[in-house]
């Protein structure tokens, strides 16, 4: 990604001749960072500086989504008023006009930065970074939502005008850059999914050989290799196994008690801050334990994954980002200082992504199936050893097929859900989560009839009845 950003700023710099060209990236909390930059000699660099979200208000971001190129030739030039015909029923909107005058606050902001002219191009990507580009023939209602990933910003210390053909070329360059950004996200997703699928296979094989969850915490690989984490633990048979950066045994038991009291109906939990999740003992865990993901095997047997605080050094460009700062209707005031200062922050842990939780849920299903099989009492049999071996081979093959079906379901490109004999959801893949808006942990355990429209309840009841009878009617 860094090489891609460096390439685009170099191309725009050579193409337009501005004194400074930057790739400005928005973070999850909406504050911005100068991710790549190229300047003419003698100009103070901004590379690596972070700026508060309020420096680019939501109204400005909305306009960038509509008009993806914005040019200001001279921030000191006088604006010209538009005289509207009184007979007009609505006011004239200049949102898409290149000649629209900038907000007085932004003009002062530019002057404070010693920037007289600017050219800004929006980089718009898919709302879900891991989605592909929509097909051109798709109708608008089926195309994926878009979001503002960042901006390509050009500054000049004297008045500068860029003719339309050159602006059009820059806009096209920004669009190509956005496509490559999407492809980078897609490639990262494929690599992650491939690694997780490989690790799921290895852990599943270990489980089938040992028929005990101890094999995936005491051996190599182990559950820490499934998702990115700093520590893990297993509470099984009233004993605790800890891996690397994990709470003490008494703290893990306390967390398990809190889960049973507060989240007793849930099959799992994920949070990037135990304190925000309401765990009363979060302060005693310190900075090393902040985020946690949980998979309940049974009501008393639990797998834990832990993440530490993300500590980072952030160099702010004159003003620190405050998440409580919101846009309002009051007059905005530009900042006077852009002097960099360093802040060492300890934030929440990295959030648990959907694909990580899907991997944890898939392992949870395999563990439940393995333990259920292992807990069944051995039945007396008069069969000879050869037939017994055949049965074991058949069981191992069935388990392997079940494991493969779970993996195929989780990685399928179509929505798939599963219910048990009571109509309770016990399978919910990523695609059906995207389609319905319900995460895996929100859907698992709910009755299927609570998830369908009232007008479809009788139809789904009929389908469920026929399926349980081993019948299927394609005309339903």
Protein Blocks (a to p, Z undefined) as FASTA:
>chain_A
ZZmmmmmmmmmmmmnopabdcdddddfkopacdfbdcddehiacfehiacdfklmcfklm
mmmmmmmcdcdfblkbccddddddfkbmbdcdfklpmklccdfklmmmmmmnopabdcdd
dddddfblmbccddfklcfklpccdddfbdcddddfbdcdddfklmmmmmmmmmmmmmmm
mmmmmmmmmmmmmmmmmmmmmmmmmmmmnopaklmmmmccdfklmpgcfbdcddeehiac
dehjaddfklmmmmmmmmmmmmmmpgbdcdfbfklnopaklmmnommlmbdcdddfblmb
ccdddddddddddddehiacdfklccdfbdcdddfbfcdcddddddddddddfklmmmmm
mmmmmmmmmmmmmmpccdddfbdfklmmmmmmmmmmmmmmmmmmmmmmmmpcbdcddddf
kopafbdcfklmmmnopafklmgopafklmccfklmmmmmmmmmmmmnopacfkZZ
